[in-house]
Amino acid sequence: MFRDLRGEKVSKITSVGVTVLIDNTTHYEGPLLAENGISLLIEVKSEDTRTKILLDTGITGSSLIRNSEELRVNLDEIDAIVISHNHYDHTGGLLKVLEKINERLPVIMHPDVFKPKYAILPSLGIKKLTYTGPPFKKEDVEREGGMLVLSREPVPIMEGVMTTGEIERSTEFEELRGFYVIENGNFKQDNLPDDQALVIKMEDGSIVVFTGCGHSGVINTVQHAMRLTNASKVRAVIGGFHLIDATSDRIERTALELKKLNLDILAPMHCTGFRAKMAFAEALPSAFKEIYCGDFLEIRC
């Protein structure tokens, strides 16, 4: 099954589909399981090629596998896994997913994913220093068949699809607080350089941006993706934006900047928070989509 996607050339991308395998929320009725986390199955289509990428794996892995079975999603068809950052609600299911697939598979992540990281976030109920990193080591991933691609720079997965690598922080209102990392035996503030997104450039030159938590700031992330791809049009932004504990001012300024992008789809998930979702729904009523476990979106040229 394994293909080295980093060197593969395909025709221009005509559509991008995303199935929500894990989110904090599921629909009221139905067999799907929600958990605090995110996992998106992204299918990229060109004239003659289909490539499937899994972005993040939720916390447990068992919910992801259960949901994939209920949705009749074949995890064996996944071509690559991208991990957006170190936190357990994005990395926790990785080993179970690799065990389920039982094939050698590229796993793309920042090298800092394996650093011991912590958080104190009183507004989210985390009142003392708490470990937030993955429940595995590098050798565990490799033992389960993960072919680690560790990079601080953008990683091209196929023509038109890449990770962002480390995201430049250019806005002054998207601050990051409450996260810590151990380096040289000492605790220091963690600016989460491992936070990255997935960007897809379509046939018409527009881009689709997928985030895990968007700890770098969703506006920083989108602007970075536009610079990477030389894109002037952002078609969609989908994923977690980590605004659940943000100030009202930051939410308002984020909504204003997103509105300027003239998006077709804005689908805030996971850690975005109710207040931010309501602000986005008001600012971008035609673009705003609320999606849960089991939902599917498709973006076409």
Secondary structure, 3 states (H helix, E strand, C coil): CCCCHHHCCCCCEEEEEEEEEECCCECCCCCCCCCCCCEEEEEEEECCCEEEEEECCCCCCHHHHHHHHHCCCCHHHCCEEECCCCCHHHHCCHHHHHHHHCCCEEEEECHHHHCCEEEEEHHHCEEEEEECCCCCCHHHHHHCCEEEEECCCCCEEECCEEECCCCCCCCCCCCCCCEEEEECCEEEECCCCCCCCEEEECCCCCEEEEECCCCCCHHHHHHHHHHHHCCCCEEEEEEECCCCCCCHHHHHHHHHHHHHCCCCEEEEECCCCHHHHHHHHHHCCCCECCCCECCEEEEEC
